[in-house]
Amino acid sequence: MEEIKSCQKCQGKKRIIGKDGTIRPCWDCLNSGEMDQHSKNPKDSGIQI
């Protein structure tokens, strides 16, 4: 079974919403390889376009 890791900054959402309402990717998740642009389940990725 795959262990689910939760990021301290984004709580596993893979995005961070700023105080002014801007949305950006979580750089910690991106650097650690948690965000895969070639995901087989894009609806389950938690990223919204």
Sequence and secondary structure as in RCSB ss.txt:
>XXXX:A:sequence
MEEIKSCQKCQGKKRIIGKDGTIRPCWDCLNSGEMDQHSKNPKDSGIQI
>XXXX:A:secstr
       TTTTTSSEEE TTS EEE HHHHHHT   TT S GGGS    
